[in-house]
Amino acid sequence: MPSGNGYSYKSSGTNSQGNHYCSRDYGSGASNSNSYHYSNSNGSYYYSNPNGSSYYNSGSGSSNYTPPSGSGGSGKK
């Protein structure tokens, strides 16, 4: 699998409904070493980031950001 920017690709693909996912390994130094993202055919998407944060967008105007554990607060639109 190709790698770059401090990570290696674990897996990726698209299912029969047109939903895409990609999983990356950032190693033991990352808060969340096994981060991933997915995007759905309805326009929604989700990111689980290596710093422990996550972000969800519904694709229809609403979104939610969850900061890394211990940093306080969340951003909801």
C-alpha positions as CSV (number, residue, x, y, z in Angstrom):
1,M,0.0,0.0,0.0
2,P,1.2,3.5,-0.7
3,S,2.2,5.8,2.2
4,G,3.1,9.4,2.8
5,N,2.7,12.3,5.3
6,G,3.5,10.0,8.3
7,Y,0.8,7.4,7.6
8,S,0.3,4.2,5.7
9,Y,-2.9,3.1,4.1
10,K,-4.6,0.2,5.7
11,S,-7.6,-0.3,3.5
12,S,-10.0,1.6,1.3
13,G,-12.8,0.9,-1.0
14,T,-16.3,1.6,-2.2
15,N,-19.3,-0.6,-1.6
16,S,-22.2,-1.4,-3.9
17,Q,-24.2,1.6,-2.6
18,G,-21.4,4.0,-3.6
19,N,-20.1,4.7,-0.1
20,H,-16.4,5.2,0.1
21,Y,-14.1,4.5,3.1
22,C,-10.4,4.9,3.7
23,S,-8.4,3.7,6.8
24,R,-4.9,4.9,7.7
25,D,-2.3,3.9,10.3
26,Y,-0.5,6.8,11.8
27,G,1.6,4.7,14.1
28,S,2.0,4.6,17.9
29,G,2.8,8.3,18.3
30,A,-0.8,9.4,17.3
31,S,-3.6,9.8,19.7
32,N,-5.7,7.7,17.3
33,S,-3.3,5.7,15.3
34,N,-6.1,3.9,13.3
35,S,-7.9,6.9,11.8
36,Y,-10.4,6.7,9.0
37,H,-12.9,8.6,7.0
38,Y,-15.9,7.7,5.0
39,S,-18.1,9.5,2.5
40,N,-21.6,8.4,1.5
41,S,-23.5,8.7,-1.7
42,N,-26.1,10.9,0.1
43,G,-23.3,13.6,0.6
44,S,-22.6,12.9,4.2
45,Y,-19.1,12.2,5.5
46,Y,-17.2,11.5,8.7
47,Y,-13.6,11.8,9.7
48,S,-11.9,10.2,12.7
49,N,-8.6,12.0,12.9
50,P,-5.2,11.0,14.2
51,N,-5.2,13.7,16.9
52,G,-8.3,12.1,18.5
53,S,-10.9,14.6,17.0
54,S,-13.7,13.7,14.8
55,Y,-15.9,15.6,12.3
56,Y,-19.3,14.7,10.8
57,N,-21.1,16.5,8.1
58,S,-24.6,15.5,7.1
59,G,-24.3,16.8,3.6
60,S,-27.5,18.8,4.1
61,G,-26.3,21.7,6.2
62,S,-25.5,20.3,9.7
63,S,-22.1,19.3,11.0
64,N,-20.5,18.3,14.3
65,Y,-16.9,18.6,15.4
66,T,-15.7,16.7,18.4
67,P,-12.2,17.9,19.7
68,P,-9.5,15.6,21.0
69,S,-10.2,14.3,24.4
70,G,-9.3,16.7,27.1
71,S,-9.4,19.9,25.0
72,G,-13.0,20.7,25.9
73,G,-16.0,21.9,24.0
74,S,-17.5,20.8,20.7
75,G,-18.6,22.6,17.7
76,K,-22.0,21.9,16.4
77,K,-23.6,23.8,13.5
